[in-house]
Amino acid sequence: MPRAPRLALERGLYLVTPDDPDRDALLARVQPLLPACACLQYRNKQADAALRRAQATALADACRAAGVPFIVNDDARLAADLGAGVHLGEHDGSLAAARALVGDDAIIGVSCYDTLDRARQAAAAGADYIAFGAFFPSTTKPNARRASLSLLRDAAPLGLPRVAIGGITPDNARPLVDAGADLIAVVSGVFDAPDPLAAARACQALFEIPES
């Protein structure tokens, strides 16, 4: 598959997909939200390889059409096949190995949890963004390590976009943005909201600069 030109990450909502066993249902949930987000990450820990590929392919096409950066969680090989970016956790292999698969034009992000040293290492290895969290209790990862707001401030000198993750909703995200988060990663705070599009827009609006 031809690789799409690299899309720079803008500040805003970093939308993460919920687990869904149906390709078309997931696409129907995600597609209306794409205009209200800065990027989309495909994450489905429950799916087998065939479903992951089918869902990721459909979402990659939708993101390409919408001009939204698309990132695959954990799986650099799948990301490479789709011309997508990849997000790496601590057990997902080295950034160098992922870069060799996805190429120089793909976005690679790294989970840094509650550790500034890991963020420094990721920056030195060529990461395109660094992610910290969980900042709040998370239904997606109930046992996740908790991060402090100071990490977002302390990571500013690294010069990379900072992503905050973990239990974030439109109602509790303002302190994260004020502390320096360039993107807020949200799953249930959008998809489980009574009006997902309104929730997505509310998240994105936190990054808008008021007119003077």
Residue pairs with C-beta under 8 A, 6 or more apart in sequence:
1 81
1 82
1 83
2 83
3 83
3 103
3 105
3 106
4 64
4 83
5 105
6 105
6 106
6 107
7 39
7 67
7 68
7 69
7 107
8 69
9 38
9 39
9 69
9 107
9 128
9 129
9 161
9 182
9 183
10 38
11 38
11 161
11 182
11 183
11 207
12 37
12 38
12 183
12 203
12 204
12 207
13 36
13 37
13 38
13 183
13 184
13 186
13 190
13 200
13 203
13 204
14 37
14 38
14 39
14 41
14 163
14 165
14 183
14 184
14 185
14 186
15 30
15 33
15 37
15 39
15 40
15 41
15 185
15 186
15 190
15 200
16 40
16 41
16 43
16 73
16 140
16 165
16 185
16 186
16 187
17 26
17 30
17 40
17 41
17 42
17 43
17 44
17 55
17 59
17 187
17 191
18 26
18 29
18 187
18 188
18 191
18 192
19 43
19 44
19 45
19 46
19 47
20 26
20 29
20 44
20 55
21 46
21 47
21 51
23 51
23 54
23 55
23 58
24 58
26 55
26 58
26 59
27 55
27 58
27 59
27 62
29 191
29 196
30 40
30 59
30 62
31 62
32 196
32 197
33 190
33 196
33 197
33 200
34 40
34 62
34 63
34 66
34 68
35 66
36 197
36 200
36 201
36 203
36 204
37 68
37 200
37 203
37 204
38 68
38 69
38 183
38 204
39 68
39 69
39 70
39 71
39 107
39 183
40 59
40 63
40 68
40 69
40 70
40 71
41 70
41 71
41 72
41 73
41 87
41 185
42 52
42 55
42 56
42 59
42 60
42 70
42 71
42 72
42 73
43 73
43 74
43 187
44 51
44 52
44 55
47 55
52 75
52 78
53 78
53 81
56 72
56 78
56 82
56 84
57 82
59 70
60 70
60 82
60 83
60 84
63 69
63 70
64 70
69 85
69 107
70 82
70 84
70 85
71 79
71 84
71 85
71 86
71 87
71 107
71 109
72 78
72 79
72 82
72 84
72 85
72 86
72 87
73 86
73 87
73 89
74 86
74 87
74 88
74 89
74 92
75 86
76 86
76 88
76 92
76 93
76 97
76 98
76 101
76 102
77 101
78 84
79 85
79 86
79 98
79 101
79 102
79 106
80 86
80 101
80 102
80 103
80 106
83 106
84 102
84 106
85 102
85 106
85 107
85 108
85 109
85 128
86 98
86 101
86 102
86 106
86 107
86 108
86 109
87 108
87 109
87 110
87 111
87 131
88 95
88 98
88 108
88 109
88 110
88 111
89 111
90 111
90 113
90 118
92 98
94 125
95 108
95 110
95 122
95 125
95 126
95 127
96 125
96 126
98 108
99 106
99 108
99 126
102 108
107 128
107 129
108 126
108 127
108 128
109 127
109 128
109 129
109 130
109 131
109 163
110 118
110 119
110 122
110 127
110 129
110 130
110 131
111 131
111 165
112 118
112 119
112 122
112 130
112 131
112 132
112 151
112 155
113 132
113 133
113 144
113 145
113 147
114 132
114 145
114 146
114 147
114 148
114 151
116 151
116 154
116 155
119 130
119 132
119 151
119 155
119 158
119 160
120 158
122 130
122 160
123 130
123 158
123 159
123 160
127 160
128 160
128 161
129 160
129 161
129 162
129 163
129 182
129 183
130 155
130 158
130 160
130 161
130 162
130 163
131 162
131 163
131 164
131 165
131 185
132 147
132 151
132 152
132 155
132 162
132 163
132 164
132 165
133 144
133 147
133 163
133 164
133 165
133 166
133 168
133 185
134 141
134 144
134 145
134 146
134 147
134 165
134 166
134 167
135 146
135 147
135 149
135 164
135 165
135 166
135 167
135 168
135 176
136 166
136 167
136 168
136 172
137 166
137 167
138 144
138 165
138 166
138 167
139 167
139 188
140 187
140 188
141 166
144 166
146 166
147 164
147 166
149 175
149 176
149 179
150 179
152 162
152 164
152 176
152 179
152 180
152 181
153 179
153 180
155 162
155 180
156 162
156 180
161 182
161 183
162 180
162 181
162 182
162 183
163 181
163 182
163 183
163 184
163 185
164 173
164 176
164 181
164 183
164 184
164 185
165 184
165 185
166 185
167 189
168 176
168 184
168 185
168 186
168 189
168 203
169 186
169 189
169 193
169 199
170 189
170 193
170 199
170 202
170 203
170 206
173 181
173 184
173 186
173 203
173 206
174 206
176 184
177 184
177 206
177 207
184 203
184 206
186 199
186 200
186 203
189 199
189 203
190 196
190 199
190 200
190 203
193 199
